[in-house]
């Protein structure tokens, strides 16, 4: 396990280093001049030139990258060129909102997806399976933005069950925090729940046809116990993989959902930074998202051995 972790950590460092180069170059390929955006369209050329010099935009790309890398390694992500606020402060105020939303959506997706997958396998060829498949197909077909607007119209404005927008800190009012995040999490997690349901059903069908399951059923164990203890447990490897990979995607893909429900999360920060050519914020947002992907993949590799100890990601068995 220690060798596995060290190998994965080494790969993660290399991945982050390559990602930092791609992020740095990609941001500077965006059209527009951040100095001109800061100074305003009516600013004099001298004022624009002064801002460029202050931001170090006149230096070579190599010098700018080394300066950027040195700041990142020291924990200093710079200041927003739009507001002058330290980027770490902006991340500290917006990232928790998106993380809570993504984790909530993952929990919803895993619980609903596994439950529907178990029902689909348990009642294979009968109406519960058809209903579960129909629900999964509908969830995959309906866009999140449309589902979010319908949810606001019906559940928020029509029935008044949830607040339509805004966010409350967890420490300030836990109940209000949950109410503000429940509907966005349901909207964000529906598509992932459908994927988990389909994969759980397929994995359980395969597991239930294996020799060890037939042996367990031959010993007289109840079908429900065999289904949960042997079929579901062996299907969790697929669920862990999908949920782990999608968590990083939810962090970066929650932009639309946050805009619909007016959540002050990562999505709004990203859009504002892109529109104003705020280089430090864009670089920090993409770098943090990349770090999230790397950490989640590392956690998934470790969870493989927890879910099924016979699996060794490195290809070795103890």
C-alpha positions, 0 to 999 in steps of 0.5 A: 500500500505504501509503495502504491501511494508513493507511486501515485503521489509521484505521478500526481506531482508530474501531472500537476507540473504538466497541467501548470504549463498547459494552464499558463499557456492556455490562459495567455492564448485567450483573446483580449488584453487584461491590462486594457480590461483593467484600465478601461477602453478610454485609458491612455496608452501610457496607462495601459503600458504601466499596468502591463509593466506592473503585472509583468506582462512585458516579460518573456513567457518563460520568466512569467511562468517561473514567477507563476510557478514560484508563487504557486509553490509558496502558496501565493496565487497572486491578486485578482487584476479585476478587484485587487483581492488576493486569489486565495481569499476569493477561492476560500469564499467560493470553493466551499460552496461548490464543494458542498454542492458537488459532495451533496450531488454525489451522495444523492447520485450514489444513493439513488443510482445504487437503489435503482440498480438493485431494484432493476436487477432484483426484478429483472424482466418485470415492471420495476426494472422497466420503470427504473430504466425509464427513469435513468433514460429520462435523467440522461436525456433532460438537460440540467439547465431545463430541469433546474428551471422546471424545479424552480417553477414547480417546487420553489415558486409553485409549492414553496418547498425550497428557496429559489436562489441564494446560499446560507453558510453551514455554520450560520443555519444548518437547516437553511443551508440544507434547503438551499443546496438540496434542489441544486444537488438533486438537479446536478446529481440526476444525470450521474445517478442514471449512469450509476444505476445502469452500471450497477445493474450491469455489474450485478447481473454479471456478478449474480451469474458467477460461480461463487454466487451460485454456490452461495445460493446453493447453500440455502442463503436467501436471495436478498442476502446473496444479492446485497452481500455478494452481488452489490459488494462486487459492483461497488468497484464500478460505482467507486470509479464512476463517483470518483471520476465524476466528482472532479467533473461536478466541481468544474461542471457546476457552473450552469447549476450555480448560475440557475440557482444564484449560488456564489460558488466556483462557477460565478468566479470562473465566468467573471474571471474569463469575461474580464481576462483576470489571469491570476484567478483563471489560473488558480481556478483551473489549477485547483480543479486539476488538483481536485481531479488528481486527489480524487483519482488517488482516493479512488485507487486507495478505495479499490482495496477497501471495497475489494481487498483482492484488487491491487491497482498496481497489478500485484496481489498480496 
